[in-house]
Each structure stands twice: as structure tokens, then as C-alpha cells.
Amino acid sequence: MRSASTPEKASEMGPSAPSATPSSASSGTTTTSSSETAAPSGTASAPMTAHPKTPFLPSLEGLRAIACSGIIITHVAFQTGTDTGSLINQIMARTDFFVPVFFALSGFLLWRRQHAQFRNRRGVASYYVKRLGRIMPAAWVMMLFVFLFLPVADNPSVKQIVENLLMAQVYFADGLVGGMTHLWSLSVELSFYLVLPLIALLIGKQPRWRRVLVIAALGLISYYWAFLPPFTGELEPGRVNPHTMPPAFAAWFAIGFLSAEAEAWVLGNPERSRRLVAALYRLRPLFWLIALAALVVAALDGPQGLVQATPAEFARRTIYGTVFAAALIAPYALAPRSALLESAPMQALGRWSYAIFLWHIAILSVVFPLLGIPMFSGNHVHTVIVMIATFVLTVPVAALSYALVEEPARVGINKMWAKYTASTTASSAS
């Protein structure tokens, strides 16, 4: 696993935790105060019911900044040849565990408002339009730039170009293209977006205890996926990699779902909410230690580098990633205030994190010749220099991508869709 995904923006939806104060909509989205947001029912059998938009959670935006930085670390370590051998090298390799953080964050943010989105066909259509408008324009701009101008793309075939433009590369053996190999995780993310309305339709109105059981059962798919007979053999040329298929990551999305269910249960009882939030603040350092422990154990367990994991190794790695994601997502989802994560630099990096994710591999391919540093040198000095250069060059490119492509496209598509739905509603009413 060498990539990160791009979850739903924390500024577009967030939990109505008692301690959460909405920020101004710096990403251009509308927010509401926690007092305007109806608290979910606290009964164990409460079905999900619609309620207004939930407030901006700046701590989750800041957490995305840390996550995308971790992804840069793992990719730089790999390309400078310092991802194997010593413990510190293997830990740098395992900072790809911020992939499950992204997936869990996406699951949390989307699941907690699914009931408001999927009440009818138009709600489902609106959801798909907004997801595509959020993800695809900025991704297509980056892809076209790499295809046209960067040697790392290595003259991809028309088939590969189409597979990547459609975000279907994980379903084809030769789908990955240089400069954008990390987009496999975005392909997984979009597959999750695709099936989310179906999951909501099946269990969204069920009692909470039943939803939790179904979500947990779906998450277990990840741990057995690699043991299925078609996937147990060696990964031969021309064969699709089962370890990058969407079901392999169900557990990480499930962590987000379960965090959303836990939030609803906690907020149903003000006294319970107050006690839990206070406890989570006290225990927050412990959760970071748990995440670090999962990282270290994973670094010591299993193959190094790009060696294909056995089914048992893959299952254990998935468990470690689940623990890592849960330790970081749940505390900030249920007790979201954080001075560090809410600071202006972390908010800016979090806001640009999708664009940072999109562009950092392309920028990394330019950094090596620019600095005259060979790839896979195994030199830690090279690793530090390349890491700093990649970050310094990627951030301004990401800021431009956000300001000129990502946000204008999102706002424009949402406006066009709102105008279209208003016109069709008026036509049907007349």
C-alpha cells in the first residue's frame, strides 16, 4: 500500500459534538451552529432520521493535514530506498497507514448524514453529482498534466489513459500509470461512494444496534478477503492485484461508520456526552500512543518493500491499520476540539490536502532530476532533502489547484445542479 485516498471534506459535514464550535466556511461551504442541529436519538433502537447540516469540524480538517504529510513520507522513503532494513525505515514505510485514516474519515463524515441524502432518487442523484464534482475536475487536470508533460507517465496506452480518467485502474492489471500510481486509493474511494447509497437503503432505517452489527460484519470482509481461493496465489504478471480491490478496505470504512454511530449514541444523552468528551480529552495522548504502537508492530510484521503479503500477513496488516485509524479518528470525532489541529497552518494544509495528495507523486518525479539525486539511493540525507523539496514544491501547486480548479468546479457544479433540480421541480409542479 503506497498511497492515500481523498475523503469527503470535513468542512462539508461534521459532528455536532457539544464542544465543537463551527468555524467560518473557509472552504466555501455553509455551516450551522451546534444549537441549530438536532441531536440524534440516544435510544438503542433509534433509526436514522433527517436533520439539518452539521457544523464544520476544524480538527478533522487539521487531521487531514497530518495524514497527507504521512503519505508524502511513505512515498519519499520508498523512492529514495529507505523504506526497508532498519526499524525507522520500516516505520516510514508504514506511514501509509494514513490511508485507513483517510478512508475512516470519509466513512464517518458521509455515514452520519446519509439519511438526509438518500430519501429519494433525486437525493441519490444529488449525492453522486456532488461527489463527482468534488473529486473529478481537480483529478482530471492533474492527470492531463502528467500525461502531456511529465516523462514519468512513460507513454501510457489509450486503454490506460481511459482507465485512469474513469478511476477504474484497480480493476485492470496494467491500470497504474507513472506519476499517478497513488490514485489506486482514489479508485477505491469512488467505489465506496458508489455503494454507500445502497448500504444506506438497506440498513439506514434499521435500529442502531442492528446497523452496528451489519457494519461490523461488512468490515470483517477485509480480514478474509485475501484468503479467498482466487486471491491466495502469487501475484503474476497480467493479474489484477486483489490487495487493492475495494472489499479489502471495508474494515477501514467501517471504522468511520461505527464512529458516526457512536457519536449519535453519545449525543443522545447530554450527561453521557459530557463525561465521554472529558475522558477523551484526558486520554488523547494514549490514543496517539496506541496508533504509534500499531505502526511499529506493523513495521516489524510482514514483508518489506513491494513484496506481496501472504493472506495472513495481509489480514494482520489490515488489523493494524484498523487500530491505527480508530485510535486517531474516534477521539477527534467524539471530542473534536484541538488547538494544534485548529491552527491556521493546519487548516490551510487540511483544506489543500486533496490537491496535495493529487500532485505530490508528480512533483516527486521532478524533484529527483531537479536536485540531481538518484532514486533508490538508500541515503537518509537524500530522503530528508527530497522530502522537504517535495513538500515545499507541492504545497503551492496544491494551493493553486484548490483555488483555480477544485473549489470553483465544486461550487459551479453544485450551482448548476441546484438550478437544474429547481427547474425540474417547477416543471413537475406546473
C-alpha positions as CSV (number, residue, x, y, z in Angstrom):
1,M,0.0,0.0,0.0
2,R,1.7,3.2,-1.2
3,S,-1.0,5.8,-1.3
4,A,-3.7,7.8,0.3
5,S,-7.2,8.5,-0.6
6,T,-9.3,11.6,-0.6
7,P,-12.1,11.6,1.8
8,E,-15.1,13.9,2.0
9,K,-14.1,17.3,3.3
10,A,-14.5,17.8,7.0
11,S,-15.8,21.3,6.2
12,E,-18.7,19.9,4.3
13,M,-20.2,18.0,7.2
14,G,-19.1,17.4,10.7
15,P,-20.4,16.1,14.0
16,S,-22.5,18.2,16.3
17,A,-20.4,17.4,19.4
18,P,-21.1,19.6,22.3
19,S,-17.6,21.0,22.3
20,A,-17.5,21.7,18.6
21,T,-17.8,25.3,17.6
22,P,-18.4,26.0,13.9
23,S,-15.9,27.9,12.0
24,S,-16.5,30.3,9.2
25,A,-16.9,28.3,6.0
26,S,-13.3,28.8,4.8
27,S,-13.8,26.1,2.2
28,G,-16.8,27.8,0.8
29,T,-19.4,25.6,2.4
30,T,-22.3,26.6,4.5
31,T,-22.2,25.5,8.2
32,T,-24.6,25.7,11.1
33,S,-24.1,26.1,14.8
34,S,-24.5,23.1,17.0
35,S,-27.5,24.6,18.6
36,E,-29.3,24.5,15.2
37,T,-28.5,20.8,14.8
38,A,-30.9,18.3,16.2
39,A,-29.2,15.8,18.4
40,P,-29.7,12.2,17.3
41,S,-31.8,10.0,19.5
42,G,-30.0,8.2,22.2
43,T,-32.1,5.1,22.2
44,A,-30.5,1.9,21.1
45,S,-33.3,1.3,18.6
46,A,-33.4,4.7,17.1
47,P,-33.5,4.7,13.3
48,M,-31.6,7.4,11.4
49,T,-33.8,10.4,10.7
50,A,-33.1,13.6,8.7
51,H,-31.7,16.6,10.5
52,P,-30.1,19.9,9.3
53,K,-26.5,20.2,8.2
54,T,-24.0,19.6,11.0
55,P,-21.2,22.2,11.8
56,F,-17.7,22.4,10.5
57,L,-15.2,20.4,12.4
58,P,-11.9,22.1,12.1
59,S,-10.0,19.4,14.0
60,L,-10.8,16.8,11.3
61,E,-9.6,19.3,8.6
62,G,-6.3,19.6,10.5
63,L,-6.1,15.8,10.9
64,R,-6.1,15.6,7.1
65,A,-3.1,17.8,7.0
66,I,-1.2,15.3,9.2
67,A,-2.5,12.4,7.1
68,C,-1.4,13.8,3.8
69,S,2.1,14.5,5.3
70,G,2.3,10.9,6.3
71,I,1.6,9.8,2.8
72,I,4.4,12.0,1.4
73,I,6.8,10.4,3.9
74,T,6.0,6.8,2.8
75,H,6.3,7.7,-0.9
76,V,9.6,9.6,-0.5
77,A,11.0,6.8,1.7
78,F,10.2,4.2,-1.0
79,Q,11.6,6.2,-3.9
80,T,14.8,7.1,-2.0
81,G,15.3,3.4,-1.0
82,T,14.9,4.0,2.8
83,D,11.7,2.0,3.3
84,T,13.4,-1.3,4.2
85,G,16.0,-2.5,6.6
86,S,16.2,-0.6,9.9
87,L,13.2,-0.1,12.1
88,I,13.0,3.6,11.3
89,N,12.9,2.8,7.6
90,Q,10.1,0.3,8.1
91,I,8.2,2.8,10.2
92,M,8.5,5.4,7.4
93,A,7.1,2.7,5.0
94,R,4.2,2.1,7.3
95,T,3.1,5.7,7.4
96,D,1.0,4.5,4.5
97,F,-1.4,3.7,7.4
98,F,-2.7,7.2,6.9
99,V,-4.6,5.6,4.1
100,P,-7.0,3.9,6.6
101,V,-7.3,7.3,8.4
102,F,-8.5,8.9,5.2
103,F,-10.9,6.0,4.5
104,A,-12.3,6.0,8.0
105,L,-12.7,9.8,8.0
106,S,-14.6,9.6,4.7
107,G,-16.8,6.8,6.2
108,F,-17.5,8.9,9.3
109,L,-18.3,12.1,7.5
110,L,-20.6,10.6,4.9
111,W,-22.4,8.0,7.0
112,R,-23.6,10.4,9.6
113,R,-25.6,12.3,7.1
114,Q,-26.6,9.6,4.7
115,H,-30.2,9.6,5.9
116,A,-30.6,13.2,4.7
117,Q,-29.1,12.4,1.3
118,F,-30.8,9.2,0.2
119,R,-34.5,9.7,0.9
120,N,-35.4,9.5,-2.8
121,R,-33.9,9.2,-6.3
122,R,-33.2,12.9,-6.5
123,G,-31.3,12.7,-3.2
124,V,-29.2,9.9,-4.5
125,A,-28.6,11.7,-7.8
126,S,-27.6,14.9,-5.9
127,Y,-25.2,12.9,-3.8
128,Y,-23.4,11.4,-6.9
129,V,-23.2,14.8,-8.7
130,K,-21.7,16.4,-5.6
131,R,-19.2,13.6,-5.1
132,L,-18.0,13.7,-8.7
133,G,-17.9,17.4,-8.7
134,R,-15.8,17.3,-5.6
135,I,-13.3,14.7,-6.8
136,M,-13.0,14.5,-10.6
137,P,-12.2,18.0,-12.0
138,A,-9.0,18.5,-10.0
139,A,-8.0,14.9,-10.6
140,W,-8.5,15.2,-14.4
141,V,-6.4,18.4,-14.5
142,M,-3.6,16.7,-12.7
143,M,-3.8,13.6,-15.0
144,L,-3.8,15.6,-18.2
145,F,-0.7,17.5,-17.0
146,V,1.1,14.3,-16.2
147,F,0.0,12.6,-19.5
148,L,1.1,15.6,-21.6
149,F,4.2,17.0,-19.8
150,L,5.9,14.5,-17.5
151,P,8.2,11.7,-18.6
152,V,7.2,9.6,-15.6
153,A,4.0,8.8,-17.4
154,D,6.1,6.7,-19.9
155,N,3.7,6.9,-22.9
156,P,0.6,5.2,-21.5
157,S,-1.7,3.4,-23.9
158,V,-5.1,4.8,-24.7
159,K,-6.6,2.0,-22.6
160,Q,-4.5,3.1,-19.6
161,I,-5.5,6.7,-20.1
162,V,-9.2,5.8,-20.2
163,E,-8.9,3.5,-17.1
164,N,-7.3,6.3,-15.1
165,L,-9.7,9.1,-16.3
166,L,-12.6,6.8,-15.2
167,M,-10.8,6.0,-11.9
168,A,-11.1,2.3,-12.8
169,Q,-7.4,1.4,-12.7
170,V,-7.7,-1.0,-9.8
171,Y,-9.8,-3.3,-11.9
172,F,-7.2,-3.8,-14.6
173,A,-3.8,-5.5,-14.3
174,D,-1.9,-2.7,-16.1
175,G,-4.1,0.2,-14.9
176,L,-1.5,2.1,-12.9
177,V,0.4,4.9,-14.7
178,G,3.7,6.6,-13.6
179,G,3.1,9.9,-11.8
180,M,-0.3,8.8,-10.6
181,T,0.1,5.3,-9.3
182,H,-1.2,6.5,-5.9
183,L,-4.6,7.1,-7.5
184,W,-5.5,3.4,-6.9
185,S,-6.8,4.6,-3.5
186,L,-8.9,7.2,-5.1
187,S,-10.4,4.5,-7.3
188,V,-11.2,2.6,-4.1
189,E,-12.7,5.7,-2.6
190,L,-15.0,6.3,-5.6
191,S,-16.1,2.6,-5.4
192,F,-17.1,3.3,-1.8
193,Y,-19.0,6.4,-2.8
194,L,-20.8,4.3,-5.4
195,V,-22.2,1.7,-3.0
196,L,-22.9,3.9,0.0
197,P,-26.5,4.7,-1.0
198,L,-27.2,1.0,-1.3
199,I,-25.9,0.4,2.2
200,A,-28.0,3.3,3.5
201,L,-31.0,2.0,1.7
202,L,-30.6,-1.5,3.2
203,I,-29.9,-0.5,6.8
204,G,-30.3,3.2,7.3
205,K,-33.7,2.9,8.9
206,Q,-32.9,-0.1,11.0
207,P,-32.4,0.1,14.8
208,R,-29.0,1.3,15.7
209,W,-27.9,-2.0,17.3
210,R,-28.7,-3.7,14.0
211,R,-26.9,-1.2,11.9
212,V,-23.8,-1.6,14.1
213,L,-23.9,-5.4,13.7
214,V,-24.3,-5.2,9.9
215,I,-21.5,-2.6,9.6
216,A,-19.2,-4.7,11.8
217,A,-20.0,-7.8,9.6
218,L,-19.2,-5.9,6.4
219,G,-15.9,-4.8,8.0
220,L,-14.9,-8.4,8.6
221,I,-14.8,-8.9,4.8
222,S,-11.4,-7.2,4.8
223,Y,-9.8,-9.8,7.1
224,Y,-11.0,-12.7,5.0
225,W,-10.6,-11.2,1.5
226,A,-7.0,-12.3,0.9
227,F,-7.9,-15.9,1.9
228,L,-10.5,-16.3,-0.9
229,P,-9.3,-19.0,-3.3
230,P,-8.9,-16.8,-6.3
231,F,-6.5,-14.5,-4.4
232,T,-4.2,-16.8,-2.4
233,G,-1.6,-17.5,-5.1
234,E,1.4,-15.4,-6.2
235,L,0.6,-12.1,-8.0
236,E,1.6,-13.0,-11.5
237,P,2.0,-10.5,-14.4
238,G,-1.3,-9.7,-16.0
239,R,-3.3,-10.5,-12.9
240,V,-5.3,-7.9,-11.0
241,N,-3.9,-7.2,-7.5
242,P,-6.6,-8.3,-5.0
243,H,-4.9,-6.3,-2.3
244,T,-6.0,-3.1,-3.9
245,M,-9.6,-4.1,-4.6
246,P,-12.3,-2.2,-2.6
247,P,-13.5,-5.1,-0.4
248,A,-10.0,-5.3,1.0
249,F,-10.6,-2.0,2.7
250,A,-14.2,-2.4,4.1
251,A,-12.9,-2.5,7.7
252,W,-11.3,0.9,7.4
253,F,-14.5,2.5,6.1
254,A,-16.4,0.6,8.8
255,I,-14.4,2.4,11.5
256,G,-15.8,5.6,10.2
257,F,-19.3,4.2,10.1
258,L,-19.1,2.9,13.7
259,S,-17.6,6.2,14.9
260,A,-20.6,8.0,13.4
261,E,-23.0,5.6,15.2
262,A,-21.1,6.1,18.4
263,E,-21.4,9.8,18.1
264,A,-25.1,9.6,17.7
265,W,-25.5,7.3,20.7
266,V,-23.3,9.6,22.9
267,L,-25.0,12.8,21.9
268,G,-28.4,11.3,22.7
269,N,-27.6,11.7,26.4
270,P,-26.0,15.1,27.4
271,E,-24.6,13.8,30.7
272,R,-23.0,10.8,28.9
273,S,-21.7,13.1,26.2
274,R,-20.1,15.5,28.7
275,R,-18.4,12.6,30.6
276,L,-17.1,11.0,27.4
277,V,-15.8,14.2,25.9
278,A,-13.9,15.0,29.1
279,A,-12.4,11.4,29.2
280,L,-11.4,11.6,25.6
281,Y,-9.5,14.8,26.1
282,R,-7.6,13.3,29.0
283,L,-6.9,10.1,27.1
284,R,-5.9,11.7,23.8
285,P,-2.2,11.1,24.3
286,L,-2.9,7.4,25.0
287,F,-4.7,7.1,21.6
288,W,-1.7,8.5,19.8
289,L,0.5,6.0,21.6
290,I,-1.8,3.2,20.5
291,A,-1.6,4.5,16.9
292,L,2.2,4.6,17.2
293,A,2.3,1.1,18.6
294,A,0.2,-0.2,15.7
295,L,2.6,1.5,13.3
296,V,5.7,-0.1,15.0
297,V,4.1,-3.6,15.2
298,A,3.1,-3.4,11.6
299,A,6.6,-2.3,10.6
300,L,8.0,-5.4,12.3
301,D,5.4,-7.9,11.0
302,G,5.3,-8.9,7.4
303,P,7.2,-8.4,4.2
304,Q,9.2,-5.2,3.4
305,G,9.1,-3.1,0.3
306,L,6.8,-4.2,-2.5
307,V,6.9,-7.9,-1.7
308,Q,3.4,-9.2,-1.9
309,A,2.0,-10.1,1.5
310,T,0.7,-13.6,2.2
311,P,-3.0,-13.8,3.1
312,A,-2.2,-14.0,6.8
313,E,0.2,-11.1,6.6
314,F,-2.3,-9.0,4.7
315,A,-5.0,-9.7,7.2
316,R,-2.8,-8.8,10.1
317,R,-1.7,-5.6,8.3
318,T,-5.4,-4.7,7.8
319,I,-6.0,-5.2,11.6
320,Y,-3.1,-2.9,12.4
321,G,-4.4,-0.3,10.0
322,T,-7.9,-0.6,11.6
323,V,-6.4,0.0,15.1
324,F,-4.4,3.0,13.8
325,A,-7.4,4.6,12.1
326,A,-9.7,4.0,15.1
327,A,-7.2,5.5,17.5
328,L,-6.9,8.7,15.5
329,I,-10.5,9.2,14.2
330,A,-12.7,8.3,17.1
331,P,-11.2,10.7,19.7
332,Y,-11.4,13.7,17.4
333,A,-14.9,12.7,16.0
334,L,-16.4,12.5,19.5
335,A,-14.3,15.2,21.2
336,P,-13.2,17.4,18.3
337,R,-11.5,20.5,19.8
338,S,-7.8,20.7,19.3
339,A,-5.7,23.9,19.4
340,L,-3.0,22.4,17.1
341,L,-5.3,20.9,14.5
342,E,-7.4,24.1,14.5
343,S,-4.4,26.4,14.0
344,A,-4.3,28.4,10.8
345,P,-1.4,26.4,9.1
346,M,-3.1,23.1,9.8
347,Q,-6.4,24.4,8.5
348,A,-4.8,25.6,5.3
349,L,-2.9,22.3,4.7
350,G,-6.1,20.4,5.5
351,R,-8.1,22.5,3.1
352,W,-5.5,21.8,0.4
353,S,-4.9,18.1,1.4
354,Y,-6.7,16.6,-1.6
355,A,-4.7,18.7,-4.0
356,I,-1.5,17.8,-2.1
357,F,-2.5,14.1,-2.4
358,L,-3.1,14.5,-6.1
359,W,0.1,16.3,-7.1
360,H,2.8,15.0,-4.7
361,I,3.8,12.0,-6.8
362,A,4.1,14.1,-10.0
363,I,6.1,16.7,-8.1
364,L,8.3,13.9,-6.6
365,S,9.2,12.7,-10.1
366,V,10.5,16.1,-10.9
367,V,12.4,16.6,-7.6
368,F,15.0,13.9,-8.3
369,P,16.3,15.3,-11.6
370,L,15.9,18.8,-10.3
371,L,18.2,18.1,-7.3
372,G,20.5,15.6,-9.1
373,I,19.7,12.9,-6.6
374,P,19.4,9.3,-7.8
375,M,16.3,7.3,-7.0
376,F,16.6,4.3,-4.5
377,S,20.0,5.5,-3.2
378,G,19.3,4.3,0.3
379,N,20.8,7.5,1.7
380,H,18.9,9.1,4.6
381,V,20.3,12.6,3.8
382,H,18.7,12.2,0.3
383,T,15.5,11.2,1.9
384,V,15.3,14.3,4.1
385,I,16.3,16.6,1.2
386,V,13.8,15.1,-1.2
387,M,11.1,15.1,1.4
388,I,11.5,18.8,2.2
389,A,11.7,19.7,-1.5
390,T,8.6,17.6,-2.4
391,F,6.6,19.3,0.4
392,V,7.8,22.8,-0.4
393,L,7.0,22.4,-4.1
394,T,3.8,20.5,-3.7
395,V,2.0,22.9,-1.3
396,P,1.9,26.0,-3.5
397,V,0.9,23.8,-6.5
398,A,-1.9,22.4,-4.3
399,A,-3.0,25.8,-3.2
400,L,-3.3,26.9,-6.8
401,S,-5.2,23.7,-7.7
402,Y,-7.6,24.3,-4.9
403,A,-8.2,28.0,-5.7
404,L,-8.3,27.7,-9.5
405,V,-9.8,24.2,-10.1
406,E,-11.1,22.3,-7.1
407,E,-13.2,24.9,-5.3
408,P,-14.5,26.7,-8.4
409,A,-15.5,23.4,-10.0
410,R,-17.2,22.2,-6.8
411,V,-19.2,25.4,-6.4
412,G,-20.0,25.7,-10.1
413,I,-21.3,22.1,-10.4
414,N,-23.3,22.4,-7.2
415,K,-24.9,25.6,-8.5
416,M,-25.7,24.1,-11.9
417,W,-27.2,21.0,-10.2
418,A,-29.3,23.2,-7.9
419,K,-30.6,25.2,-10.9
420,Y,-31.4,22.0,-12.7
421,T,-33.3,20.5,-9.8
422,A,-35.2,23.7,-9.2
423,S,-36.3,23.9,-12.9
424,T,-37.4,20.2,-12.9
425,T,-39.3,20.7,-9.7
426,A,-41.0,23.7,-11.1
427,S,-41.9,21.8,-14.3
428,S,-43.3,18.9,-12.4
429,A,-45.4,21.2,-10.2
430,S,-46.9,23.1,-13.1
